[in-house]
Structure formats: C-alpha cells, structure tokens
Amino acid sequence: MIIREAKFLMSNSRVDQCPPPVLPEYAFIGRSNVGKSSLINMLTGQKGLAKTSSLPGKTQLINHFLINDAWYLVDLPGYGYAKVSKDSRAAWMKMINYYMRRRENLACVFVLIDSRHEPQQPDLDFMEGLGTQGVPFVMVFTKADKQSGSRTQQNVVSYLEKMGESWDELPRHFITSAEEKTGRTEILSFIEEVNRQLAQTAENA
C-alpha cells in the first residue's frame, strides 16, 4: 500500500460524534509511552501527523485521520500508567471500552506493546478484554531498534507463550521500529488485505 494522503479529521470524546462509519477503521492503542505517535507517523510517512510527546498520557481523545480517502486511522488514549488523576484514567477507559463495543466499522485494533519488556499484566488484561468482547486485534511490538534482535524475539515469544495459556488461537503479531521503519510494509499490507476482504464481503452481501 502506498500512502498518498493522510490528513487529520477530528478529535472528540464521544463515539456518536466520530466520522460517519462508512469506511474501514483501524485503531491504535497501547500503554503510555509505548511509541504510538511515532509509529503512526512512520506508517503514514508524515512526521508531524500524530503529536509526539515526552510526557506519557498526551493523547486524551479519539483522534481520527483519513488515509487515502479510503480508511480511517484512529489514535486512542493509552491505558495503564500516566501522570493524570485516577478519575481521568477511568474516564478514558470508559470512553475506550464504549468505542470498542459501539464503533460498527472498526475493522481491527492494533495493540502496541513495548518489545523491551517481558509480558506486562496491563497488556495481557487489555487483550483479554478485547477477546471477551469479540473485537478483532493484532499485536504490534514497538521499539525493536532499542535492543538486540534476539532480545526482542525472546520477549515476543514470552508474550505468545503467556497468551497461549488461555487463548486457543493467538492473534497475528508484527515487530516494528519507528526509527528504522521496520514493520511498515507488513502492517500496511495487512490493512490492505483486510480492506480487500471487507470490500468483497460487501459486494457479496
């Protein structure tokens, strides 16, 4: 997939105020400071599309971007640690959970995981919640350039083994680096593949 155009549409905290659900939608989410904005900018080829910050918890709203006039990319607030109040974190999670359940055109959630760490309970719990709700998702391991390839693989395998204890079928996963553009082709090809499948399903309906 070639990204010809990527533009910001809107930010809001209400699902009913999101853009009309007429295009496939792909949401990106992860724990605070996982490198989400950098990954989004790398995928779209626009350095300033998603705002990066050294402060965790910068994203606090549902942010929609229109890609190639064909699909939506959604930047969601992080879960887990952030220097905000418990009430704010609770409000974010309520908003996120409502979005996951109600957004009818949500094609897939990209759950970002810092590849430098062994399995973290907040990540496992969040993915468990998606599975319980029947929300399709894939795992995206970020910051692979920050350590050796063998260490990254070791942590990825640890995650998959941990999930294998309770999951019958493991989700697809990608290894990425925003700095080195690792995983860009694979993720965009995956989105293109899902878009094609959705179009075929719509034609046969």
N, C-alpha and C positions, 0 to 999 in steps of 0.2 A: 504494500500500500504506500502510495506517495501522498504526503500531507501537503495539499495545495493551499489550504486556507484553514486557519484556526483562530477563532475570534471569541472574545468574552461576550456572554449574553446577559447574565443577571446573577445576583446573589439574593437569597432570601431564606427565611426560616420556616416557610410553610410549603408543604407539598402541593397544595391546591394553587399555589402561585408560581409553580415551576412552569417551564415552557410546555406547550401542548404535547401530549405523549404520542407524537406521530412518527418519531424517529427512534431507532435503537439507542439505548443509553448504557454507558459503561461508567461505573462509579469507582473511584479510587479512595481507599481509606487505609489507615494504619495507626499505630501508636504515635504519639507526639515525637517529633524529631527523627522520623524514620526516613526522611528524604523524599517525601511525597511531591512537593512542588518541583524539586529538581528533576524528578523522574518525569513528571508531566511535561515540563519544558523540554526535556530531552526527546520525549516521544513526538511532540508536535514540532520540534525544531525551532521553537521560539523561546529565547532565554528569559524574557520577562512576562510570559503569559500568565503563569501561576506565580504569585508573590512568595518569594523565599524569605525566611527569617531565621535568625539565630535563637529566637525565643520560641520554645515549644508552645503549641496551642494557638498559633497565629490564625489558622483557619477556624472560623466560628459559624459559618453559614454554609448553605448548599450553593455551590458555585457552578454554574452551567457554562460550558464552552461548546460552540458549534464547530464541528470538524467537517470540512469539505462539503458543507450543506447537506450532509448525509447521515451524521450521527452525533449524539451528544457525549461529551466527556464531562464527568461530574467530579468535582473536588469536594470531598466531605470533611467535616471536622475530625480530628484524631480522637482516639479513645485512649484510656489509660492516663498516665501522668501528664499534667500540665499545670502551670502556675496560675490556676484560676480557682475560684471557690467550688466547693462540692456541689452547691446548687447549680452553678453554671455547667459543670460536668454532667450532672443529672439531666439538665435541660437538653444538652447536646445529645445525650444517648437517647432520650425520649424522641427527639426530632429524627435522629438517625434510624431508630427502630421503626418509627412510623413511615419514614421514607422507604425503607426496605420492604415493608409489607404492602404499601399502597401504590408505589410507582409502577404502573402496569407495563410500561415499556422498558423496564430495567432488564437488560439482556445478560449482564454479568457484573459481579463485584470483584475488583482487583484488591485483594487483601495484601498490603505491603508489610513485609517482615524484615527487620534488620538482620542481615546474614551473619553479622559478627557475634551473635548471641545464640546460646543454646535455647531450646524451647521455653518460651515465656507463657505463663498461665493466661495473661490477658489476651494474647493472640489465640491461644487454643480455645478459650471460652468464647471469644467473639466468633470464631469459625464454627464452633459447635452451635451457637445461636443461629447462624445463617443456615446450617444444615437442618436444624429443627424447623425453621420457617420455610424450608424448601427454596431458598434463594441461591441461584447458581453463582459460584465463585471460583476463582483461581488464586493461587499463592504467588506473590512476587517478592523474591528475596533481593533486597537492595544493598547498595554499598559494597559490592563484591570486590571492588578495587582497593578496599581498605585493609585487605589481608590476603594471605596466600590462597590460591585456588583450592588446595587440599583442605584448608580450614573451612572454607565456605562449603565445600561438599560435605564435610563432616557434620556441620550444623544443619544443612539441608536434610541429610539422611536422618539425623536425630529427630527433626520435626516430623518427617514422614513416618518414622518408626513409632513415635509417640501417638500420632494420629491413627496409625494402623491398629492401635489397641482398642479403638472404639468405632472406627469407620470401616465399612465393608469395601468401599471404593474411595480411593484417595483422589483429591482434586488435582488438576493439572498444575504444574508449577513452572516458574521462569526465574532465571538468575540474571540480575541486572546491575549495571553501573551507570549512573548518570554521567560521570566523568568520561568514561570510555565508550559510552553508547552501547554497552553490552546489553543484549536482550531486546533492543529496539525493533529489529526486523521480525523477531519471533512474536512479540506482543502485537504488533500491527498486523501481521499475517493472521494471527488468531482472531483479532477483531474483524478483519476482512472475511474470514471463513464463517464466523458467526453471523455477520450481516448477510452473507450469501444464503446461509441456511434459513434465516428468518424470511428473506425475500421469497425463497422457494416455497416455504410453508404458507406464506400469504397468498401466493399465486394458486396453490392447490386447495386453498380453503373455499 
